[in-house]
Amino acid sequence: MANDKVVHVSDGDFESKVIGSELPCLVDFWAPWCGPCKGIGPVIDELAVEFDGKAMVAKMNVDDNPSTPGKFGIRAIPTLILFKNGEVVDQITGAVGKTQLQEMIKKAL
């Protein structure tokens, strides 16, 4: 089920959507072939609904958008980076639990 609360970002609009966001923004860097990425997909969707209006939750397919992940030194996926005021404030690599991601977002609110 697609979630309209999750924003899909690309190399082309990353700057305007994420860096320029007034809300803290959690970006899930993922790929369709990545098992752990698929595993945390539903959690990402839930967080997007839970923090709607307070924080933005975005996904970036690293296969389609190689430039942005390269800029942030992403070597493994899933990598989740939390941006606030255009700056990286937190980063987690690997499939982690929902509670850990909730805490990460709450710290930035």
C-alpha positions in Angstrom: 0.0 0.0 0.0 1.4 3.3 -1.0 1.5 6.1 1.6 0.8 9.6 0.4 2.5 11.0 3.5 5.9 9.7 2.5 7.6 12.2 0.1 9.7 10.6 -2.7 12.7 12.7 -3.4 15.3 12.6 -6.2 18.7 14.2 -6.8 16.9 16.9 -8.7 14.5 18.0 -5.9 16.5 16.9 -2.8 17.8 20.4 -2.2 14.3 22.1 -2.3 12.3 19.4 -0.6 14.7 18.2 2.2 17.4 20.9 2.7 14.8 23.7 2.3 12.2 22.0 4.5 10.9 24.0 7.4 10.2 20.7 9.2 12.8 18.2 10.4 13.0 15.6 7.6 13.9 11.9 8.0 15.2 10.5 4.7 15.2 6.7 4.1 17.9 5.9 1.5 16.9 2.6 0.0 16.8 0.3 -3.0 14.2 -2.1 -4.4 16.6 -5.1 -4.2 17.5 -4.5 -0.5 15.8 -6.9 1.9 16.3 -4.9 5.1 15.0 -1.8 3.2 11.8 -3.6 2.4 11.6 -4.7 6.0 11.6 -1.2 7.4 9.3 0.2 4.7 6.1 -0.3 6.7 7.8 1.4 9.7 8.7 4.4 7.5 5.1 4.6 6.3 3.8 4.5 10.0 6.2 7.3 11.0 5.1 9.5 8.1 1.5 9.2 9.4 2.5 9.6 13.0 4.6 12.7 12.5 2.5 14.3 9.8 2.6 18.0 10.1 5.5 17.8 12.6 8.2 16.2 10.6 8.6 15.1 7.0 9.4 11.5 6.1 11.0 11.0 2.7 12.5 8.1 0.7 15.2 8.2 -1.9 15.9 5.3 -4.2 19.8 5.2 -4.3 19.8 3.3 -7.6 17.9 6.0 -9.4 19.6 8.9 -7.6 23.4 8.2 -7.1 24.5 11.8 -6.5 22.8 12.6 -3.2 23.8 9.4 -1.3 27.4 10.0 -2.6 27.4 13.5 -1.2 26.4 12.2 2.3 28.9 9.3 2.2 26.3 6.5 2.2 27.9 3.2 1.7 25.3 0.8 3.1 21.5 0.8 2.9 19.1 1.3 4.5 20.6 4.5 5.8 18.3 6.9 7.5 19.4 10.5 7.9 17.6 13.1 9.9 17.9 16.7 8.6 16.9 19.8 10.5 17.3 23.3 9.1 19.2 21.8 6.2 21.8 20.1 8.4 22.4 16.4 9.2 21.5 16.0 12.9 21.3 12.2 13.2 22.0 9.1 11.1 21.3 5.4 11.4 22.4 2.6 9.1 20.7 -0.7 9.0 17.1 -1.9 9.7 16.3 -0.5 13.2 13.1 -0.6 15.3 10.3 1.9 15.1 11.0 3.1 18.7 14.6 4.1 17.8 13.4 6.1 14.8 10.6 7.7 16.8 13.1 8.9 19.5 15.4 10.1 16.7 12.6 12.3 15.2 11.3 13.5 18.6 14.8 14.8 19.5 14.7 17.1 16.4 11.2 18.5 17.1 
